[in-house]
Amino acid sequence: MTAADAPAVLAIYAEGIATGHATFESTAPDWQHYDESKLAVPRLVSLDADGGVIGWAALSPVSSRCVYGGVGEVSVYVAEAARGRGLGLALLEALVVASEAEGLWTLTAGIFTENTASIRLHAQCGFERLGVRRRLGKMSHGPMAGQWRDVVQMERRSDVVGID
């Protein structure tokens, strides 16, 4: 993913936001804020046959404290027109491999309980369900606007990056 991908990446993020089941965010940020909120690497895009971005995956830091330097929070988004083709799985699998190459030992994900497809996807990639954070936040948009949302916490520990 590069700055040249920004319009497509943010448009795909906006499509996810519009579902009301992807994030508490109500609008996609501008590229500067997006860029500042993600780890520099790995950042991945998936391209269609014409070279257009149809999906992306990136990691956000979970804390600014140095002891959490090997922990990242996963974001995986697929364009609406490309959903249901296994692209999310390919992106998440590639993100796991790339994160381990960068020395990350733990990946986390917070997923709305209703987003069962995303929960299954993460489980397919070795994420374990840690529990549910009840009424974590009140939704401001989408089909559940005004309702408190529960979030499933999932985690994947690396078998490659040694934890001594």
N, C-alpha and C positions, 0 to 999 in steps of 0.2 A: 504494500500500500504506500502510495506517495501522495503528495499534495495535489497532483494532477487527478487523482481519483476522488478528491473531496466532493465534488457535486454529486456523483453517483453514490458514494458511501453515505452521505448525509440524506439523500433522497430515500435510500433503502432503510436507513434508521427511521426516517419520518413515517414510512409505510408500517414499520413495526410498532411505532408509537401509536399510530392511528388504530391499531387493533384493540388497544386498551388492555392487552395481556402480555406486553413485553417489558415495560418499565414504568416506574412512577413518573418519569420525565414526561412533560406534556408537549414539548416542542424540541426539535433537533437544534443543537447549538450551532454556532458558526464554526468554521474550521479551526480557528485559533483555540477556542475553548475545547473543542473535541480533541485536538492534537495535544494540548496541555494535560488533558485528563487521562491519557493512555500512556502505557509504557512505550518507549521508542521502538522496541522489538520484543516479540514478534508482532507484526501487523500483516494480515493476509487479505488478499482479495481473490475472488474467483471470477473468471472471465468467460463470456459466451464466445461462440465461434467468430464473432465479429470484433472481439476485443473489448466489449462493454462489460463493466462491472455488474455482476448479478448476485454477489454475496460478499460478506467480509467477516473477519474475526480479529479480535484484538484483546489485549489485557489491560486492566486498570490496576494501579497499585492499591493494596488494601490499607496501607498505612505509610506514613513518611518515616517511621522508625526503622532504623537500619536492620534490626533483627527480622523484619518482615520483607526484606529485599528479595527473597526467593518465593514469595507468595503473590499470585495475581488473580484478579477476578475476571472471569470470562465474559465476553460479549460475542455472540454469533448472530448475524442477521442475514436473511436471504430475501432477495427481491420477491415481491408477491407473485410475479409471473413465473418465477423459477422454483417455487416451493413444491415439495412433494417428489423431488427427483433425487434425493440423497445428498444434495449439496451441503446441507447443514452438517451431516455426518462427516463428509470429506473435509470440510473446513475445520471442524472441531478436532478430528484426528490429526490433521496437519498442525493445528495450533498446539496440541499436546506435544508432538515431536519437536516443534520449533521452540516451545517453552523450555523443554528439557535441554535442548542444545544451548540455551541461554542460561542454564543453571537454576531454573525455577524448580522447586521441589513440591510445591503445593498449588493447585488451582482450585478456586472456589467459584460457586455460582449461586445466585439467589434468584429463584424462579417462582412466579405466582403459582399457587396450588392448582389453579384452573388450566395452566399451560402444560397439560399432560404430554403433549408431543415433545416439548423441550425437556421435560423431566426424563422421558424415555431416551431421548437423544443423549443426554449427559450420562445416563446409566450405561448405555451402549459403549461409551468411551471410558468406562471405569470410574465414574463419579459415584460416590456413595451418599445416600441420604443421611444427613446428620440430624435433622429434625425440622420442625416448622416454627417460624417466628410468627406468632399470632398477632393479628391487627398491627402489623408493622408500620403501616402508613395509610392515610386516607387518599383514595384516588381522586384526581381532579378532572379526569377526562375519560372518554370512552364509555362502553356499555355499563361500567360499574362505577361511574362518577358518583362521588359522595359516599362511597362505601369503604370501610376499612378492609385492607387486603392482607391475607396471610401469604408468607413467602417460605418456600421450601429451601433450606440451606443444603447444598451439596458440596462435596469435596473430593478431589482426586490427588492422591499422594504418588509421587514418582517412584518407580522401581529402578529408574536409571540414575537419577541424581542421588548420590549417596547421602544419607543422613546419619552421621556418626554420633 
